[in-house]
Protein backbone atom coordinates (compact mmCIF):
# COMPACT_ATOMS: atom_id res chain seq x y z
CA UNK A 1 0.00 0.00 0.00
CA UNK A 2 1.38 3.41 -1.00
CA UNK A 3 1.80 6.19 1.53
CA UNK A 4 3.63 9.51 1.80
CA UNK A 5 6.11 10.50 4.51
CA UNK A 6 8.78 13.13 5.05
CA UNK A 7 12.10 12.38 3.38
CA UNK A 8 15.12 11.73 5.60
CA UNK A 9 18.86 11.65 4.97
CA UNK A 10 18.73 7.87 5.20
CA UNK A 11 16.60 8.00 2.01
CA UNK A 12 19.33 9.79 0.03
CA UNK A 13 20.86 6.70 -1.65
CA UNK A 14 17.43 5.54 -2.84
CA UNK A 15 16.43 9.07 -3.88
CA UNK A 16 19.58 9.31 -5.99
CA UNK A 17 18.65 5.97 -7.60
CA UNK A 18 15.18 7.31 -8.39
CA UNK A 19 16.62 10.47 -9.94
CA UNK A 20 19.03 8.38 -12.04
CA UNK A 21 16.18 6.09 -13.17
CA UNK A 22 14.09 9.17 -14.03
CA UNK A 23 16.94 10.66 -16.10
CA UNK A 24 17.27 7.38 -18.02
CA UNK A 25 13.49 7.13 -18.51
CA UNK A 26 13.24 10.72 -19.77
CA UNK A 27 16.17 10.26 -22.17
CA UNK A 28 14.66 7.01 -23.50
CA UNK A 29 11.35 8.81 -24.07
CA UNK A 30 12.67 11.79 -26.03
CA UNK A 31 13.46 14.16 -23.15
CA UNK A 32 17.26 14.26 -23.23
CA UNK A 33 17.85 17.76 -21.81
CA UNK A 34 15.61 18.27 -18.76
CA UNK A 35 17.67 16.54 -16.06
CA UNK A 36 21.32 16.18 -17.05
CA UNK A 37 24.79 16.04 -15.51
CA UNK A 38 23.61 14.60 -12.21
CA UNK A 39 20.84 17.18 -11.68
CA UNK A 40 18.87 16.84 -9.54
CA UNK A 41 20.36 14.86 -6.68
CA UNK A 42 19.29 14.06 -3.14
CA UNK A 43 21.60 16.71 -1.68
CA UNK A 44 19.45 19.41 -3.35
CA UNK A 45 16.55 18.34 -1.13
CA UNK A 46 18.19 19.62 2.08
CA UNK A 47 16.55 23.09 2.05
CA UNK A 48 13.11 21.53 1.47
CA UNK A 49 13.81 18.98 4.21
CA UNK A 50 14.58 21.76 6.68
CA UNK A 51 11.09 23.15 6.00
CA UNK A 52 9.38 19.70 6.05
CA UNK A 53 8.67 20.01 2.32
CA UNK A 54 10.59 17.01 0.94
CA UNK A 55 8.61 13.79 0.72
CA UNK A 56 8.95 10.18 -0.33
CA UNK A 57 6.28 7.78 -1.46
CA UNK A 58 6.67 4.34 0.07
CA UNK A 59 5.31 0.97 -1.00
CA UNK A 60 5.65 -1.41 1.95
CA UNK A 61 9.25 -0.65 2.96
CA UNK A 62 10.50 0.50 -0.46
CA UNK A 63 10.82 4.17 -1.40
CA UNK A 64 9.22 4.35 -4.85
CA UNK A 65 8.89 8.11 -5.34
CA UNK A 66 10.22 11.48 -4.25
CA UNK A 67 9.06 15.07 -4.59
CA UNK A 68 9.28 18.49 -2.98
CA UNK A 69 6.67 21.16 -2.39
CA UNK A 70 7.19 24.90 -2.31
CA UNK A 71 4.85 27.81 -1.72
CA UNK A 72 6.75 30.20 -3.99
CA UNK A 73 8.61 29.97 -7.26
CA UNK A 74 10.35 33.07 -8.59
CA UNK A 75 10.26 31.79 -12.19
CA UNK A 76 6.46 31.78 -12.02
CA UNK A 77 6.43 35.58 -11.66
CA UNK A 78 7.44 35.82 -15.34
CA UNK A 79 4.91 33.54 -17.02
CA UNK A 80 4.94 33.98 -20.81
CA UNK A 81 2.25 33.21 -23.36
CA UNK A 82 -0.65 32.72 -20.99
CA UNK A 83 -1.87 33.20 -17.46
CA UNK A 84 -2.38 31.27 -14.26
CA UNK A 85 -5.96 30.26 -13.41
CA UNK A 86 -5.76 32.06 -10.05
CA UNK A 87 -3.70 34.45 -7.96
CA UNK A 88 -4.53 32.63 -4.73
CA UNK A 89 -1.83 30.90 -2.65
CA UNK A 90 -0.50 27.72 -4.26
CA UNK A 91 1.95 24.88 -3.84
CA UNK A 92 4.48 23.88 -6.46
CA UNK A 93 5.54 20.30 -7.08
CA UNK A 94 9.27 20.04 -7.85
CA UNK A 95 11.80 17.26 -8.38
CA UNK A 96 9.30 14.45 -8.67
CA UNK A 97 10.78 11.08 -9.60
CA UNK A 98 9.11 7.69 -9.35
CA UNK A 99 9.50 4.07 -10.34
CA UNK A 100 7.75 3.34 -13.60
CA UNK A 101 4.60 1.35 -14.12
CA UNK A 102 3.15 1.33 -10.59
CA UNK A 103 0.98 4.46 -10.67
CA UNK A 104 3.21 6.25 -8.16
CA UNK A 105 3.18 9.55 -10.06
CA UNK A 106 -0.62 9.52 -10.12
CA UNK A 107 -0.71 8.67 -6.41
CA UNK A 108 1.67 11.52 -5.50
CA UNK A 109 -0.09 14.16 -7.56
CA UNK A 110 -3.53 13.08 -6.36
CA UNK A 111 -2.23 13.26 -2.77
CA UNK A 112 -1.01 16.84 -3.31
CA UNK A 113 -4.26 17.83 -5.05
CA UNK A 114 -6.30 16.41 -2.16
CA UNK A 115 -4.34 18.48 0.38
CA UNK A 116 -4.01 21.69 -1.65
CA UNK A 117 -6.75 23.41 -3.66
CA UNK A 118 -4.31 25.15 -6.00
CA UNK A 119 -1.24 23.42 -7.42
CA UNK A 120 1.31 24.64 -9.95
CA UNK A 121 3.93 22.59 -11.76
CA UNK A 122 6.27 22.88 -14.72
CA UNK A 123 8.13 20.44 -16.92
CA UNK A 124 10.09 20.30 -20.15
CA UNK A 125 8.07 20.34 -23.37
CA UNK A 126 9.74 17.03 -24.30
CA UNK A 127 8.52 15.35 -21.10
CA UNK A 128 5.51 13.83 -22.85
CA UNK A 129 4.78 11.19 -20.17
CA UNK A 130 4.53 13.86 -17.45
CA UNK A 131 2.52 16.22 -19.66
CA UNK A 132 0.11 13.37 -20.42
CA UNK A 133 -0.25 12.50 -16.74
CA UNK A 134 -0.87 16.13 -15.76
CA UNK A 135 -3.50 16.52 -18.47
CA UNK A 136 -5.21 13.30 -17.37
CA UNK A 137 -5.32 14.59 -13.78
CA UNK A 138 -6.94 17.90 -14.76
CA UNK A 139 -3.98 20.29 -14.98
CA UNK A 140 -4.35 23.13 -17.48
CA UNK A 141 -1.68 24.67 -19.70
CA UNK A 142 -0.86 28.21 -18.54
CA UNK A 143 2.20 29.28 -20.58
CA UNK A 144 5.96 28.94 -20.22
CA UNK A 145 8.51 29.85 -17.57
CA UNK A 146 12.30 30.03 -17.72
CA UNK A 147 14.94 28.86 -15.24
CA UNK A 148 18.45 30.24 -15.57
CA UNK A 149 20.07 27.64 -13.31
CA UNK A 150 21.73 24.29 -13.89
CA UNK A 151 19.13 21.94 -15.32
CA UNK A 152 17.02 24.94 -16.27
CA UNK A 153 15.76 26.48 -19.48
CA UNK A 154 12.24 26.92 -20.78
CA UNK A 155 9.48 24.88 -19.15
CA UNK A 156 5.79 24.30 -19.81
CA UNK A 157 3.79 25.69 -16.88
CA UNK A 158 0.52 24.10 -15.78
CA UNK A 159 -1.83 24.44 -12.86
CA UNK A 160 -4.71 22.69 -11.13
CA UNK A 161 -7.44 24.65 -9.42
CA UNK A 162 -9.98 22.68 -7.40
CA UNK A 163 -13.51 23.89 -8.23
Secondary structure, 3 states (H helix, E strand, C coil): CEEEEECCHHHHHHHHHHHHHHHHHHHHCCCCCCCCCCCCCHHHHHHHHHCCCEEEEEECCEEEEEEEEECCCHHHHHCECCCCCCCCCCEEEEEEEECCCCCHHHHHHHHHHHHCCEEEEEECCCCHHHHHHHHHCCCEEEEEEEECCCCCEEEEEEEEECC
